[in-house]
Amino acid sequence: MRVSLAVLNPNIAGGEVQKKIAVLVRERQSEALRMSLGLILVDDLVDVYVLDRKLQAAGETALHLETLKEMDVQVRTNCRENEGMEYLPADAIALSLPRYDHILAY
């Protein structure tokens, strides 16, 4: 039997259900991190997954990453070269994705 919990967020007008969103980062790294920042503004739960490559953390991308970490957004990766991120193997990431309401790939 599958059990689903909905989190009511009092910060959202009418106490709407908080959405869980996964952002998958590959090619368009700066855009993906910028969009992740925008998504947290509506008080949804956002987790970021940097997949298959090292994050090019310079300029805007570095600023976006720093801001996400300051906002306590979970940033995970399957690439050991990414420092300062939680490492998860690709199969563990794949198993976690069904728990999200939305998955955005960049």
N, C-alpha and C positions, 0 to 999 in steps of 0.2 A: 504494500500500500504506500503510495507516494503522498508525502505531506508537504504543503507549501505554506510558507509564512509570508504575509504581506506586512511590510513595515510602514506604519502611518507616520508621516512626517508633519509635525505641527507647524513647520516653517513654510510649508506649501499651502497656498490658499485652499481652504476647505479640508485641510488634512489629508490630501490625496496620497495615494500609495507611492512610495519611493521606488523608482526604477533602478535596476542594476544594469550597468552598461560596461561592456568590455571594449577597449580600443586596442586593436592590433596594429602595431607599428612595423612597417617594413620600408618601402621606398620613400614615401612622402613624410619623413620624420618630423620636420618642423610643423607642417600642417596638422599632423596627427596630434602632436602635443598641444598645439594651439586650440584645436577642437576639444580636446580633453579638458582644458581649462574652462572653455565656454560651457561645457556640459555640467561642471560642478556648480555653476552659478544658479542652476535651478534645483539645487540640493538633491540631485540624484547621486547614487553611489557609483563612482567611476573607478575602474581599475585599468591600468595600462600594461600591455604586454609588448615588449620589444623583441621581435622574432628574427631569428636566423642571421643576424648581422650586428656589428658594433654600431652603437648610436653615435652619430657624428655630432657630439655635444660641443658645438661652437656657436657663437653669435646668438641668434634668436632661439635656436634649439636648446642651448644651455640655459638661457633665461627661463624658457618654458618648463624645462625639467626641474630647475631649482624651485620655481613657483609651485609646481605640482607636489614636490616633496614637502614644502612648507605648509601646504594645505592638507597634508597627511593622505595623499592619494597613493595607493599601492602601485609601485612600478616594479614589474617582474620581467625576467628575460630568460631565454633558453640559450643565450650566448655568453659563455664564461668571460669573454673579453669586456663585458659591460660592468664597470666598477660601480659600486654604490647601489646596485639593484639586487633584489632577491632572485637567486637563480632557481629555476624550475626546469626540469627536462620537458621536452616537447610533449611527451605523452601525458604528463601531469597537467600541463596547460590545456591540452585537448579534453581531458576529463573534467576540468573545471568550467569549461565554456557553457555547457547546458544549463547552468544555474543562473545565467544572465538573461535578462529580458531582451536586450539588444546587443548585437556584436557589430562593431564598425571596423572595417579593415581599410588601412591606408597603405 
